[in-house]
Amino acid sequence: MCLTKLTNEKVPNTGYGYKVFMLVKESHTYLSPIYCDKQHVRSQKNTVSTLYMITAGSLEEYQTGYHIFLTKEDAEVYLEIIKELFSINQKLVVERVYYEDVLAVGEQDRFKCIVTKHMTIK
């Protein structure tokens, strides 16, 4: 999941947004539907363990982190897109998250998205 382009739009460095997760019912944890390497627990602060530069579709560089949509509607539409694109059979959900330390602002496909260093599922 990468930004397709960066924007110069200003957003608060902390706030609330929405993220798509795969719900792991047995353990009541959440996984990113694209990168499933780390489980997330509700109300626990998550921090990106490794920050590195990645190139957006527009060939601009930004630091990796948690991709968070600013509106629930955008996150819900994106959920349907990735469900179909990746043939995901697991339960996908949109959860409200609290974010801190914005690393990049841009668009993921056509949806406004921020990339942050910290995230907490609310």
N, C-alpha and C positions, 0 to 999 in steps of 0.2 A: 504494500500500500504506500504509494508515493504521491507527493503533490505534483500536479501537472504544471502548475506555475506558481510563482511567488508574487505577492502583492505588497504594496507599501501601506496597506490599511493599518490603522492603529487599533489595537484591542487592549483591554486591561491585562496586566501581567498576572492577575488572579481572577477567578470567576467560575461560572458554571457553564457546562456545555453537555454534549451527548456523544456517547461512544457505542459502537456496535461490538457485541461480545458473543461468543459461544457459551452457553450455560452448561456447566458440568453438574448435573443434578445430584449425583452421588456425594460429591464433596462440597456442594453449594459454593463453588468457585467459578470464576469466569476466565475465559481464554480469548485472546485476539483471534478472530476467524482467519487471519492471514498468517501471522507469526504465532504459532501455538506453543512457544517454548516457556512461557511463564504464566503461572496461575495467579489470579488476582482475587482478593477477598474483599467483600463489602466493608466499608469504613476503615480500611487500612491504606495508609499512604504508600503509593508505589512510585519508585524512582527509576528512571532509565539507567541501566547499569553501565552501558557503554555509549558514549556520544561520539559519533563520527560524521563526517560530511557525506552527503548523498546528493546526487544531481536530480533536479526536478525535470519534468518533461520539457521545460523551456530551457534546459541546460544551465540553470542557475543552481548554485549549491546552497544547502541548508543543513543544519544539524538534525540528526535523527531524534525521535522521541515519540510520545503518544499523540496520535492523530485524533483530534476532537472536533466534532461539528458544533457550530454555534446554535443551530436550531434542531429541534427534535424532528421536524419534518424532513430536513435534509438527511439526517441519520437514518430515518425509516426508509426513505427511498434508496439510500445507499445499501441498506441491509438487503433489500429485494434484488438489487443489482448483483451484489457479490454472491447471494444465495444461488442465483441462476448461473452466474459466470463460473463459479467454482464447484457447482453441484454439491453444495454442502447439505448433508442430511441431518446434522446436529441442530438443536434448537438455537436460533439466533435471537438476541434480544437487544433493545436499545436501553441503555442505562444513563441516568443523569450522573455526571461526574463533576467534581471540583478540581480545577486545574491551577497549577502554579508554574511560574517561570516559562513564559512563552519563548520558544526558540525560533519559530517561523510562522508567518501568516500567508495563506495562499488559497488555492483551489485544488480540491481533489476531484478530478473529473470536472464537473461544473458546480460543485458545492463548496461553499466557504468553509475553510478548515484551518485550525491552528495546530501547531506541533509544540508540545510542552515537555518539560523535564519531569514534572510530578503530576500525579493524578490520584484521586480518591473516589471510589464508587460510592455514591450516596444512597 
